[in-house]
């Protein structure tokens, strides 16, 4: 109860810094711009589900990279052997083994050929490992004497890694050209790039700009023969047929006369004669000279401008063009001309990128989500604060001050770290409101017990804080373990939930203990009460002697039956799996001008030939959720399906509010990662509780938690609630909540084992549960006060998540009170005897040692 000036200064500084760093979040950027420079202005970054925008997960197409590299390698091998050394050969490509098979026309030249091939070895360096590199090629020989040149797996991986780095720079340049603010461009693994652009809602345009390779080349058109004639008679040597933008085909030379790497500028413009949109371009000095030479030699010939293997235009060269500039004409609109100019200025992607995950949120839906989150947060805050005052009076005020500071520190940390706040993140903050109160309830209930045992007010306060601290640490750390696992194995909104949950756990350790004890010490020094009047209301009276162990066999039988029903439902009925786990597309649409007609939407989409389509109401009467199965054609087919749905519904006044498209590859990975997350969380918590308690407590806690997980997963199966990535977050948070209750009861059992050595174990467990049940009921009620507003006001996007959390918290309380005790006995927990304790050390020095 003695607070030094230094500790007081620390508390005041932390509180002031929390207020200062969280304050910018309630002002607009325009208002913040007028603030002094020394004042913090950084705000928490709103996630796409709150700010609107587009999220794309891109993957470098490894197959195309390998195919292109083998094609180039084949050309290099032929040039080295035949053209430079006169060694005749026949080369075939084996795509299955990523290798070339070389058959020599003169077997006696094998040694010379092998020596020449070895000179082609290419070492790909790894910039992350100090310039160390890997060999790209491996050389060998088949059983029948043919030579092989193969791409090594390490070489392919290194080339993919380098291409990802190059692609990220090109994507960044393209997005910067669009003028958007604060895009997120991150590398994921060796072959993926995550792109998030808040506030940019035109996902189609963004996809076209990001994923288009934009490789620009200039070719001469083959004279005297059309593409149709070449298809009928056979292609002339050194030519190829490419589709043109007008729907036809063009026969052009495959030799690149000039590449787009010589471009230094490209701008949208309008043709001076026709007034149609065009793109003007300008070459560097070297490119201008080459362009001038080509046009001078080929006056009267057609010159094709090719973008990504499609002929944009093929005009006739009227006169030499020596100024190093020109224009690209075609069927452009002003926006498409601008987009092409953006692509050309930013440069070509070094590899083709596939869109394997897409999430788009309309700004209006983001605003609705913010409103829903604020409403749920305010309602939960008012209910919890009001209940604490009702239950504990002035002591509830102390807890509420700590709680408000706790939330302030969370927002300050989010702003300071530049972390992203998502809708599940708001749910994490609301959940923290309920959890943070738990620590104060633990402290207050311990004070009441100490006072009832005959201690003075000052002794009760001291004992309340000191004895509750260990339990608070255990309960918070188990939650923190689940949050850490969620962060590292989750993605997107799930990570946002994990961040706010982890921050809330850490800040509540400071506020609920240090700040509350500081407020109590100031009050006690001024009032000096003779008796502590802490609690004014409780659900269960003190001194209860409910015989939990006597009814445990019936309860366990019920739990076994319910668990079997959950497992049976999951096995036979299955789950309503979200697109996170099965792949496909979910599109939330809103009807303009009145309630949506689900039957009409289903009729509009049935004729599109997209396979299974589910249409259901979603929240307000105007909203409908459309789920389209993953298309057989892969990612490109999924993108086409989204466009078809959008076009079909737009004609009937339906607006797209949110789009989520997940490929089968990503969905399989997410399902596996979710399973691994639950297993890792259980193992980590098992190790922690084993370390803090005894092995029986650890196994009982994990068994109890597994029971709660099975029951909650059964809820998803039996009710048909959508099981998605957020559901994994709900399950993992349930793990922490359930263990929170279990740890509190286990801690009291361990304490009573030392205190009541001759009491039979069933009676001791009953005593422990009855001693903590007042705290458990109050804490559980505050958690429900925080969760129920999320269910009612949090919105449809997180409704299954919040329902599962609410159900799971109730199951967690039930299992920690009734199931945990009998399991401890069955695992062999025994009463302590006096001989189990180590002998106390003598307070006098040992003469022999002296």
Secondary structure, 3 states (H helix, E strand, C coil): CCCCHHHHHHHHHHHHHHHHHHHHHHCCHHHHHCCCCCCCCCCCEECHHHHCEEEEEEEECHHHHHHHHHHHHHHHHHHHHHHHHCCCEEEEEECCCCEEEEEECCHHHHHHHHHHHHCCCCEEECHHHCCCEEECEEEEECCCCCEEEEECHHHHHHHHHHHHHHHHHHHHHHHHHHCCCCCEEEEECCCEEEEEEECCCCHHHHHHHHHCCCCEEEEEECCCCCHHHHHHHCCCCCEEEEEECCCCEEEEECCCCEEHHHEEEEEEEECCCCCCEEEEEEECHHHHHHHHHHHHHCCCCEEEEEECCEEEEEEECCCCCCCCEEEEECCCCHHHHHHHHHHHHHCCCCCCEEEEEEEEECHHHHHHHHHHHHHHHHHHHHHHHHHHHHHHCHHHHHHHHHHHHHHHHHHHHHHHHCCEECHHHHHHHHHHHHHHHHHHHHHHHHHHHHHHCCCCHHHHHHHHHHHHHHHHHHHHHHHHHHHHHHHHHCCCHHHHHHHHHHHHHHHHHHHHHHHHHHHHHHHHHHHCCCCCCCCCCCCCCCCCCCCHHHHHHHHHHHHHHHHHHHHHHHHHHCCEECHHHHCEEEEEEEECCCCCCHHHHHHHHHCCCCCCEEEEECCCCCEEEEEECCCCCCHHHHHHHHHHHHHHHHCCCEEEEEEEEECHHHHHHHHHHHHHHHHHHHHHHHHHHHHHCCHHHHHHHHHHHHHHHHHHHHHHHHHCCEECHHHHHHHHHHHHHHHHHHHHHHHHHHHHHHHCCCCCHHHHHHHHHHHHHHHHHHHHHHHHHHHHHHHHHCCHHHHHHHHHHHHHHHHHHHHHHHHHHHHHHHCCCCCCCHHHCCCCCCCCCCCCCC
